[in-house]
Amino acid sequence: MANKPVNKVIIVGGGTAGWMAAASISKLIGKTVDVTLVESDEIGTVGVGEATIPSMLTLHQLLKIDERDFMAAVQGTFKLGISFENWKNLDENYIHSFGFTGKDCWAAGFQHFWLKGKQQGISSEFGDYCNELQAAKKNKFAVLPNNGMNYAFHMDAGLYAKYLRKIAEQHGCERIEGKIAKVITHADTGYIERLMLENGQTIDGDLFIDCSGFSGLLINKTLNTPYEDWTEFLPCDSAVAVQTRSIEEPIPYTRSIAREAGWQWRIPLQHRVGNGMVFCSKYLSDDEATHTLLENIEGELLTSPRMIKFTTGQRQQHWNKNCVALGLAAGFVEPLESTSIHFIQRGIIRLLQMFPTHGINQSDINEFNAQMKEEFLFVRDFIVLHYHVTKRDDTPFWRQCREMKIPETLQHRIDLFKESGRIFQKNNDIFTENSWSQVMLGQGIVPDEFHPIVNMMTDQELKAFLDSIKDSVNHLVDQLPSHQQFIERYCKAPQI
Ligand SMILES: Cc1cc2nc3c(=O)[nH]c(=O)nc-3n(C[C@H](O)[C@H](O)[C@H](O)COP(=O)(O)OP(=O)(O)OC[C@H]3O[C@@H](n4cnc5c(N)ncnc54)[C@H](O)[C@@H]3O)c2cc1C
């Protein structure tokens, strides 16, 4: 039973995770397996998850998605980074951009050169040396040749699922609408054999992909895979979301505005804005959070406020027996750095790399789980950094974040950066040295030292080096069209 060939893949769930999996598996290996997706209109999807990171372009390239067509179909806008407002301190903001800041050398990242410049009074803000960050600040954008501009997307999650569904069905994926009432497992192995719908229909499969959202219908409710709970490090456990009509041109970045017991997001699309508040229910009631959110949005409400409850953490096994969990069924860190859709994509690509055509091997399962879990842990640490390293002590929530125990792996990174300005990107860590630098400096950590190689330059040479980077950033950004102008000519969406 365990080692039987995989001819039939059943995907449970038609949210972002389900349709990303369906489109990818059907398009990339659909000639070798049958793919079926089951979704329930009655249950619906989580309906949020509209900001992405640049790795999404990789999946789209694999699927040969035409960017203009996709952007117009999902009412998309471009994203150059995230503006963190009030995170370090009230009224202090910084942008974590997708771009590269300055120029590194083999021994030391750009932050070392910048630090010495700062000591000498010859460098300006860290972000002044980054094309993407300056373009974001000036509301400008263009897709440039040779990956000259690093970007991601903001998109309408419902329209994205529809877009992917078309690709999946064109490549042979069968869609079944219905509510799964029962999951039948093999008496000896515990492997999943079939699903039974409320209408009595049964669906057999060899490999089941659980994209059923927070409930984890297969991975959790059927296989009882334990969940690692990270609430001690990431205390937010609730979100309220609402959509509003756009009242101004979309900006090319996501806004994350820290509030008294959490933070508010603003994701600009072509036709509307996605708004929400992630918060900690220990300090803020659902009504108070909704009230704060509604007080801080603009434009006509298009939906009623929707409450979502969650526990941050991950499954101890993302792949258990013949079930692979993707999306919210596998785990949820927090949407602060828009990483959930990235995890879905990584899970899909890993599964395709280890696809068990001839039968499921425990070694594949172990490798898949080790890689997924490690990636989740790095992202967890990166998110905890934003909360923990703050100068805010104006509310009990922020005092808890400052004082809480943090993972040792993160403490080590903070100590290393504080003492020497050094950061090293680990395998399976999606955030580069430059991303860590942007957030550590943005949150107010100032390294005690810079690398001695910087002293190989005279002060004059260092000034010329810093100035030339800044001049080239300004020169490039001055020539870019506005974000809106670029959207108009590249991927204007139909009015809805
Ligand atoms: C507040 C919040 C903000 C977020 N923001 C971001 C962001 O900006 N960027 C990002 O990358 N991610 C974000 N995420 C995460 C993102 O929303 C999810 O990763 C993404 O939407 C995938 O969800 P999903 O497909 O796993 O689950 P869902 O969208 O919940 O889909 C579950 C599917 O399972 C089906 N289903 C469930 N039970 C049954 C059953 N019994 N029978 C049949 N079908 C069933 C449902 O019908 C549905 O189709 C956010 C999440 C939250 C909570």
The ligand as a Gaussian input file, in Angstrom:
#p B3LYP/6-31G(d) Opt

LIG

0 1
 C       -4.816000      37.595000       7.879000
 C       -4.030000      36.908000       6.814000
 C       -3.328000      37.648000       5.884000
 C       -2.546000      37.009000       4.917000
 N       -1.799000      37.745000       4.042000
 C       -0.957000      37.119000       3.198000
 C       -0.141000      37.842000       2.289000
 O       -0.209000      39.063000       2.200000
 N        0.702000      37.148000       1.494000
 C        0.783000      35.785000       1.530000
 O        1.624000      35.206000       0.836000
 N       -0.041000      35.083000       2.317000
 C       -0.894000      35.704000       3.149000
 N       -1.714000      34.965000       3.940000
 C       -1.765000      33.525000       3.770000
 C       -2.627000      33.209000       2.551000
 O       -3.900000      33.757000       2.740000
 C       -2.726000      31.703000       2.338000
 O       -1.450000      31.132000       2.321000
 C       -3.385000      31.405000       1.019000
 O       -4.573000      32.102000       0.861000
 C       -3.632000      29.920000       0.893000
 O       -4.748000      29.523000       1.606000
 P       -5.191000      28.020000       1.433000
 O       -5.422000      27.752000      -0.011000
 O       -4.221000      27.163000       2.158000
 O       -6.576000      27.917000       2.257000
 P       -8.038000      28.497000       1.944000
 O       -8.024000      29.721000       1.129000
 O       -8.722000      28.555000       3.267000
 O       -8.732000      27.350000       1.076000
 C       -9.221000      26.173000       1.655000
 C       -9.985000      25.382000       0.610000
 O      -10.314000      24.107000       1.153000
 C      -11.652000      23.793000       0.849000
 N      -12.178000      22.895000       1.877000
 C      -11.988000      22.954000       3.210000
 N      -12.666000      21.964000       3.826000
 C      -13.308000      21.268000       2.854000
 C      -14.199000      20.156000       2.845000
 N      -14.607000      19.551000       3.950000
 N      -14.657000      19.730000       1.657000
 C      -14.282000      20.321000       0.492000
 N      -13.456000      21.385000       0.441000
 C      -12.987000      21.857000       1.607000
 C      -12.341000      25.153000       0.826000
 O      -13.544000      25.093000       0.075000
 C      -11.294000      26.021000       0.157000
 O      -11.426000      25.907000      -1.233000
 C       -2.522000      35.594000       4.877000
 C       -3.283000      34.847000       5.775000
 C       -4.034000      35.493000       6.747000
 C       -4.831000      34.670000       7.714000

